């Protein structure tokens, strides 16, 4: 089973005791849905004509490869038929609406707290395909314009669409003008709004900048929202998978608060156990001791604006997330054993958790799941 932030959150929230009622949008309004020549379905503006190549929605113009509208249907009945699924399996309901192009209904929904990341992810994917900017805006100004909107927006669903659009626009070339700076990224990372911190994690994965690693590590372990922490963990693992598996294993056995140890275990379960070869290589590297011969990085956290890293004179691995000072040999042997167990758990299903009371919260469920994984990785 491959874990994603969406799937993990769906698993965590699947227990009936965590079910939460939320306001739902009305489903009796007309829904104009276009069926395109490539089979794509999408809610479009009323008045859209069959044969048009300009597919307009409430959220922008569809970026397409020359597809045209073949049919216009009323999607109201389909939305209504799917509605009961919302209370039974929210993640599946979102997935079905997203694949059928009913983004208007998704945008109007108010999700249960533990499912907010599921909804934002679906909207982000559509945001990559929708262009809400004027064609008059210069190519190099598009990222700046979208980023300014993102910093000003407090609506989480609008943030998700903007993140998708930014991912489409950001240049893969590091020295391109069309990339947010590290300092600009920090404004999102430090935001009190959970959706903006989630956006920071998504954008960090696109920027692929080693300067963001310590902040992603901090976010992955300490953010109060699990769905934000998991997204930060995914970004950290994408930027430096060697560093991520080592650092989470290290944090799991240190004298950290239980919450940090459990969150480390969840990150290892979500991202690192799928790569058995990486776990094997990192365990050998940690045991060798060569891993720590040099340490040119700061040992304390510093603000983004004053921190810059390089890989000069670095032995054994890459990037800043691995800097931990001079740990004890005994601790390193323990970390190496944990990394091995992470790799050996590649095919393992989520372990059973202890029974929870009826009034248990999402945080209680996260704690129980984290403790279950931690026991697996500790060999208990």
Helices and strands as residue ranges (DSSP letters): H 5-12, G 16-18, E 32-36, E 41-43, E 56-57, E 60-62, E 69-74, H 76-82, H 85-88, H 90-99, H 103-108, G 113-115, H 116-127, E 130-131, H 139-152, H 156-169, H 182-189, H 194-207, G 210-212, H 213-222, H 226-239, H 241-253, H 258-267, I 268-272, H 276-288, G 290-292, G 304-306, G 320-322, H 329-344, H 362-378
